[in-house]
């Protein structure tokens, strides 16, 4: 079916294909997850002091 001289070309295309699919999968996982932190726990309390001298 395939002659031996053409096998490295097929392996190279397979490697390129799977590496591109792997990179696409990783990018989709990294950029599609939206993280929204809750800001209610991290509010800064402003305390006003009234000094009576």
N, C-alpha and C positions, 0 to 999 in steps of 0.2 A: 504494500500500500504506500508507505513512505520509504524513500530511499534514505540511507544513513547520512548522506550529506545534508539533507534538509532538516534533520532532527534538532540541531542547535537553534535553528530559527524558530521552530515550534516551541522549544523550551523557553526561548527568550520572549516570545509573544505571550506565553502563559504567565511567565514571571511578571511581565509588565501589566498584564490584565489583572492578576490577583493583587499586585501592589497598589494599583490604582483603586481597586474596589476596597482594599483595606484602608487606604488614606481617605477615601470618600466616607466610609463608615465611621472612621474616627472623627472626621470633621463634622459630620452630622450629629454625632453624640456630643461633641464638645460645644457646638454653637447653638443647638436647638434646645438645650435645657436652660430655662430661664430661672434664675435664682432671685427671689425677692425677700430680702431680709426684713424682719419685723422691727420697725423703728420704735415701737412703744416701750421696749425695755431699755432703750438707750437715750432717753430724754434727759437733758441736762436741767437740773433744778436751779433756777435763779433765786437766790436768797438776798433780799434787800435789807440791809441793816440801817436803822435810823439811830444814829449816835446823838445822845443828848449831852452836850458839854456844859 
